[in-house]
Amino acid sequence: MRGIFLLFAVAAYAIFFVTFLYLVGFVGNLPRLPVTVDRGPQGSVLAAVVVDLFLIALFGVQHSVMARQGFKRAWTRMVPEPLERSIYVLCASVVLIVLFAFWRPIPANIWTVTNPAGAAVLWVLFAVGWLLVLLSTFLINHFELFGLQQVYLHARGQSAAAPRFRQPLFYRFVRHPLYSGFLIAFWATPAMSGGHLLLALGMTAYILIAIGYEERDLVGLFGRDYEDYRAKVGMLAPRWGRD
């Protein structure tokens, strides 16, 4: 059974990794991809807005609901606890695949940066955003975040250590650098279409809502330590010049 758990977790991680790479190309509207934020089935603007908002909401609900402690306690009565995070990762990947498959582009031009230097700066920011996302996951334990550590410890008959409050690297300056990276990646583009704008706005709204729930959980977990940290460190950007 432990071997099956390991195989499941590795498969879930592999699906996540491929999905994440496709997400980068989807948001960046990279060539040769069959569907991107600006490439896909065409239809009326109203229908596209309704469908796309539903897909963004589906993504937000899945991510937020399944990440809550109350849901986890109920969920682990039905699924093995070592697999809880891997199942979450797999569900998140499936929801993103659904978003890719049913996304409806809205081609209206919001802005276009034609200056080569300006466009290059935006592409660099796009890449920096995704790099910040990836690095942030390793700073807070990439393998635990994506479910691999849980099944590895279970296979060895070990229990995870109690979580402790840390502020590694970026987390000394920003409470949620992972979300900051996503925001940079979603907004940094030399060609902003109506569909891309809708995606960026929807994901920004989701992130702001998710942070509220996440920080409530973190206060419950770390208490005064996190409250003091929250009072001193900016949520998505550094608080320069403040004590």
Helices and strands as residue ranges (DSSP letters): H 2-28, H 45-67, H 69-75, G 81-83, H 84-102, E 109-112, H 116-139, H 142-145, H 148-155, G 169-172, H 177-187, E 191-193, H 194-222, H 224-232
